[in-house]
Amino acid sequence: MLSKFEERKASFKVPPASSREGALSQEARRKKALEEQKRRRAERFDSTRQLDLFADLNLGSSDDEDDKAHEPVREGVAQYASLLSNTSPVDSASFSPTPSSGVHPTLAGSNEQAPTDEISVPTSFGKKKGRNKRKSKATKPQSQPKKPSKWADKCMYAELLEMSEDTEMSELDTTHGDGIPGDIETSWVAVTPVPVGKRCLAITHAASGIAGIVPNTTLRSRVLGKSLMPPFPSSLPPHTILDCILDDNWRDNGILHVLDVLKWKGQDIADCETPFRFWWRDTRIAELPVLPPPNALPNLNVQPSSSSKYRFQYPVTVVPIPHHINLSLSQIADELIPLTRSIRHIPISIPLQQDTGVMDLDGISSSTAVRLHREMAPVQSDGMLLYMAHASYEPGTSPLSTWIPVRAYAEDRSDKAKQNATMNNVPVDGPLDVFERLIRCRLATSWSDTSMELL
């Protein structure tokens, strides 16, 4: 039996039950979310065009309406008299009383002054103020709830793809019955292999100083928006927000994987469609300069051959996760699924300590030099993400993005046979295995339909 901690750790990526067990199927929720997104986009465009300002405007009466329209206007200004105030212009212009003048407003223009006892201003508020302050302290609640962070739940979190191999009983998809989108070949974009790590937001600020030296980047957690580590320097431009995955072994490789882009140099990219966002992400990240890792080593006696002992203080290597636009059934079965199961190797630079050859009397090197060692860091794959091509980025859990993990989570193993197989160390089919079987079944069906058409 799994402990409570192991169950929570195994199921932390499973989407909320409310989104997976709703009354509507995933395909219906997906269509509804896409229509809602199109409606909001149209309203936003109309508001920027300010069409409401021109709604009441007209070109006047036409020539065919009445001959009186051509007569000159003989209306006077009497109709506007009711809009004027009762105060005569002479009185208002001659004198405007102020509180400091000491003259009563009704006695304006005369030599008489208002009696001094009509306006009484208290000279001391000390005792009353003290009592009010003590009273406010007594009525003030002891503990107030903290405001949630503005970065909380801003990531576009994908739903787990609802698949079923029982096509007769399933109603997930009206076209095929297996839960896989019917337009997966034409209207979707795949992101794979998604690395194992922690989902977060990378936010940069305009720091005053040399780029790459002054800390300008913070990482915020996906759910609560809390800071994961102190601010650190990076080559990212200011006013940039990226949807990232902090590598599970970032202490050893210093890798920050970029999944999506929300804002770049203050320019909002989240409203753009998925292929453009990924193209923008890859193009801009490729233009960034490569910064060396910190030279400080925790152990001065480290040898050049022991590069794995170096521990990164913060992420240094910013790498985009590969995306794929060609989602034909044969491409998914033969290329993308094996790629999702494979281990990705990313080149990184690790500083190594090297002796300069200058020796002290005690036989210890007096100075050291740091050189960079180039190596390939292995990155484990966690699964595949599918994004709708015509959808824009939206915060929170969304059916417009689906998640296909490599391994099954504890919450998905509801069948007793699967639980027994897990306890007996028998390999259990993960969601990616089910996805592959459904893709190959659909591919075989399409081949048979094509052969029948040729015959």
SULMO-V176950 format. One record per pair of residues at least 12 apart in sequence whose C-alpha atoms are under 7 Angstrom apart, sorted by sequence separation. I is the first residue (numbers start at 1). J is the second residue. If there is no record, write none. Layout:
BEGIN
<<I:J> <I:J>>
END
This chain:
BEGIN
<<204:216> <205:217> <218:230> <244:256> <245:257> <356:368> <388:400> <95:108> <165:178> <204:217> <218:231> <244:257> <245:258> <297:310> <355:368> <356:369> <387:400> <388:401> <164:178> <203:217> <204:218> <217:231> <218:232> <244:258> <245:259> <354:368> <355:369> <387:401> <163:178> <164:179> <202:217> <203:218> <216:231> <217:232> <243:258> <244:259> <353:368> <354:369> <386:401> <387:402> <163:179> <202:218> <203:219> <215:231> <216:232> <217:233> <242:258> <243:259> <244:260> <261:277> <353:369> <354:370> <386:402> <162:179> <163:180> <202:219> <215:232> <216:233> <217:234> <243:260> <353:370> <354:371> <385:402> <386:403> <201:219> <202:220> <215:233> <216:234> <242:260> <243:261> <260:278> <352:370> <353:371> <385:403> <200:219> <201:220> <214:233> <242:261> <351:370> <352:371> <384:403> <385:404> <200:220> <201:221> <213:233> <241:261> <242:262> <261:281> <351:371> <352:372> <384:404> <200:221> <201:222> <212:233> <241:262> <242:263> <260:281> <351:372> <352:373> <383:404> <384:405> <199:221> <200:222> <212:234> <241:263> <350:372> <351:373> <383:405> <408:430> <199:222> <212:235> <240:263> <241:264> <293:316> <349:372> <350:373> <382:405> <383:406> <407:430> <408:431> <211:235> <240:264> <349:373> <350:374> <382:406> <406:430> <407:431> <239:264> <240:265> <291:316> <349:374> <406:431> <239:265> <240:266> <348:374> <349:375> <405:431> <406:432> <238:265> <239:266> <347:374> <348:375> <404:431> <405:432> <237:265> <347:375> <348:376> <404:432> <347:376> <348:377> <346:376> <347:377> <345:376> <346:377> <206:238> <345:377> <346:378> <204:237> <205:238> <206:239> <345:378> <204:238> <205:239> <344:378> <345:379> <204:239> <343:378> <344:379> <204:240> <343:379> <344:380> <203:240> <204:241> <343:380> <203:241> <282:320> <343:381> <202:241> <203:242> <342:381> <201:241> <202:242> <341:381> <201:242> <202:243> <340:381> <201:243> <202:244> <200:243> <201:244> <307:350> <340:383> <200:244> <340:384> <199:244> <200:245> <307:352> <199:245> <200:246> <198:245> <199:246> <197:245> <198:246> <304:352> <197:246> <198:247> <304:353> <197:247> <198:248> <303:353> <304:354> <196:247> <197:248> <302:353> <195:247> <196:248> <236:288> <235:288> <235:289> <235:291> <252:308> <295:351> <293:350> <252:310> <254:312> <293:351> <252:311> <256:315> <251:311> <252:312> <254:314> <255:315> <258:318> <251:312> <254:315> <255:316> <256:317> <257:318> <258:319> <259:320> <251:313> <254:316> <255:317> <256:318> <257:319> <258:320> <259:321> <254:317> <255:318> <256:319> <257:320> <258:321> <257:321> <250:315> <155:222> <154:222> <153:222> <152:222> <153:223> <152:223> <153:224> <152:224> <153:225> <152:225> <151:225> <149:224> <295:370> <149:225> <212:291> <232:314> <234:316> <155:243> <253:348> <333:436> <333:439> <333:440> <329:439> <275:389> <329:443> <274:389> <273:389> <274:390> <273:390> <274:391> <273:391> <274:392> <273:392> <272:392> <271:392> <270:392> <271:393> <270:393> <253:377> <194:321> <192:321> <191:321> <192:322> <191:322> <192:323> <191:323> <190:323> <191:324> <190:324> <189:324> <190:325> <189:325> <185:327> <184:327> <185:328> <15:159> <185:329> <15:160> <27:172> <14:160> <26:172> <27:173> <193:339> <25:172> <193:340> <192:340> <195:379> <196:380> <195:380> <196:381> <195:381> <196:382> <194:381> <195:382> <193:381> <194:382> <194:383> <193:383> <194:384> <192:383> <193:384> <192:384> <191:384> <192:385> <190:384> <191:385> <190:385> <191:386> <190:386> <189:386> <190:387> <188:386> <189:387> <188:387> <189:388> <188:388> <189:389> <187:388> <188:389> <187:389> <156:393> <156:394> <159:397> <156:395> <157:396> <158:397> <159:398> <155:395> <156:396> <157:397> <158:398> <159:399> <154:395> <155:396> <156:397> <157:398> <158:399> <161:402> <153:395> <154:396> <156:398> <159:401> <160:402> <161:403> <153:396> <158:401> <159:402> <160:403> <161:404> <158:402> <159:403> <160:404> <158:403> <34:391> <30:399> <29:399> <30:400> <26:399> <11:409> <10:409> <11:410> <10:410> <11:411> <7:410>>
END
